[in-house]
């Protein structure tokens, strides 16, 4: 008997993630949903060094800057609404101080460029095929930074445009890192500015472009986060109140699918041990001065030290300091 749902079968992959892996995430906010979970569980990750980006052109530009190690100069940033900002960056990089804005942008580029060269697997998440283009310069922007709408043209990318961009980009990525695995995902978050039909046209464009890239490159894969949401979790109870974004239940469900796909049993066991330590660290004691709590700290410090003895590459500095 049907359980009124469709279980999405995810193809097996050789692109396994371990605690030795370096994992790079770039793209829409769904990238941060999964990347943040890995970060919290102490995996070595780099997440959105330019901030959240939704369209393939912006992601392509950002990865190109990292490959070229491009540092921004004063001519690359702009001033409006009492803030200095970059059209290639999220507003979290904006600053009232020009030098601080540039410093934050460039420090992140240096760090992320170095990480990218050593990355084992990169997850690229597209959110929409709609883009905003500055009318004056014809640049595709990652963020409009609340500038007037009349400064931008808005249009839909086509499949071949995305495909050709990423043919070149992927070859460049393999040049700087020939062991790299690339996994594309489509964000399950709905972009309904153009209505339900416009959203479907956009998502379909992205899926077709990614499928062509997957067929072209052996080291390119697809993780069906969009399909899991649309076909498996086909219910509004898995959305936030705005009915656009997915809620924590849906994120956790997709996370479990992700874990089953990319983690082997050894990684899952290690992750479980680390998760317990993190949970204990976040535990609020009834009486911090009690002997019971002192024993609690001591026992957990021993667990941290044992983990570091077995896996010296783990980053548990924060936990070790806490339990001392």
C-alpha positions, -999 to +999 in steps of 0.1 A: +000+000+000+012+035-008+021+057+021+010+088+001+046+098-007+073+091-032+106+079-019+134+095-039+161+070-047+195+087-047+222+070-068+252+057-050+283+078-052+320+074-047+323+110-035+323+102+002+328+128+028+350+121+058+365+143+086+397+144+064+377+160+036+377+197+027+342+206+016+333+238-002+297+252-004+286+280-027+252+293-038+218+298-024+207+298+012+200+261+010+238+257+007+241+273+041+214+250+056+236+219+048+270+236+051+262+250+086+253+215+098+287+202+087+304+232+103+286+226+136+297+189+135+334+200+131+339+191+094+364+214+075+341+235+054+341+268+035+306+283+031+297+311+007+328+333+008+309+360-011+277+355+009+245+339-004+241+339-042+211+327-061+219+326-098+245+306-118+262+338-132+270+351-098+283+318-086+304+315-117+319+350-112+327+343-076+345+310-083+363+328-111+376+354-087+388+327-063+406+308-091+423+340-102+429+352-066+414+385-076+416+411-048+392+440-049+403+476-052+384+508-045+370+510-080+353+476-074+331+489-045+303+515-045+286+538-020+249+541-014+225+542+016+255+553+038+273+520+030+302+508+009+293+476-009+302+452-038+277+441-064+294+407-062+288+403-025+260+399+000+252+429+022+270+413+052+302+425+036+289+461+034+304+487+058+302+524+064+341+524+063+355+519+029+388+503+041+370+478+064+347+468+035+377+461+012+396+444+040+367+420+048+362+412+012+398+405+004+406+385+036+378+362+027+390+358-009+425+349+003+412+323+027+387+308+003+411+307-026+436+287-006+408+264+006+395+259-029+428+245-041+427+218-014+390+211-016+379+175-021+343+182-030+324+213-039+286+217-036+271+243-060+235+252-054+215+272-079+184+290-067+170+308-098+178+313-134+166+349-132+193+376-130+196+413-124+219+432-147+232+468-141+220+489-170+251+511-171+278+484-171+259+452-181+273+434-151+252+406-135+249+414-098+247+391-069+228+416-048+210+448-057+217+464-023+183+482-022+192+504-052+162+517-073+148+491-097+153+513-127+191+508-124+187+471-134+175+449-162+160+416-152+160+385-175+160+347-175+192+329-184+189+301-210+202+266-206+230+269-231+242+302-215+246+284-182+261+253-198+288+272-218+298+293-187+303+262-166+321+242-193+349+269-190+346+272-153+348+235-145+379+231-167+395+259-148+386+243-115+401+210-125+433+228-136+439+241-100+426+210-083+425+178-104+411+157-076+380+178-072+345+164-072+317+187-081+281+182-069+253+204-082+220+209-064+189+230-071+175+248-041+141+236-031+132+272-020+106+287-043+111+320-060+076+331-067+082+367-078+073+356-113+045+333-101+043+295-100+049+291-137+078+315-137+094+296-108+090+263-126+105+277-159+135+289-138+140+256-119+136+236-152+163+258-169+187+251-140+180+213-140+185+210-177+218+229-176+231+208-147+220+176-165+241+186-195+271+193-173+267+160-155+267+142-189+298+161-200+320+155-170+328+123-151+335+142-118+302+161-118+272+147-099+237+159-089+221+157-055+183+159-058+174+182-029+148+199-051+132+166-061+131+154-024+112+185-015+089+186-045+080+149-047+089+133-013+079+161+011+050+172-011+031+191+016+029+227+029+036+215+065+073+213+054+074+250+045+080+281+067+051+305+073+061+325+042+054+294+021+086+300+001+113+287+024+115+252+037+113+246+075+136+229+099+118+196+096+124+196+058+160+207+062+166+178+087+150+153+064+171+164+034+201+164+057+195+127+066+193+119+029+225+138+024+242+120+052+231+086+039+245+095+005+279+110+014+289+095+047+302+060+052+295+041+085+329+051+100+321+087+094+286+084+109+300+067+140+326+094+145+300+121+138+278+106+165+306+108+191+314+144+182+277+153+183+274+140+219+303+161+230+288+192+213+255+185+230+272+182+263+290+214+258+257+232+252+241+216+283+232+242+309+242+229+344+218+232+373+247+240+396+280+249+379+299+246+413+287+211+422+310+181+423+286+164+399+292+191+373+330+190+378+329+153+371+308+160+340+335+184+327+363+160+335+346+130+318+339+151+287+374+164+286+386+128+286+363+120+257+377+150+238+413+140+244+405+104+234+390+116+201+420+138+194+443+109+201+424+087+176+419+115+151+445+143+156+433+162+126+399+171+143+393+207+153+380+204+189+399+234+204+367+251+215+354+220+232+387+212+249+390+247+263+353+246+275+357+213+294+391+223+311 
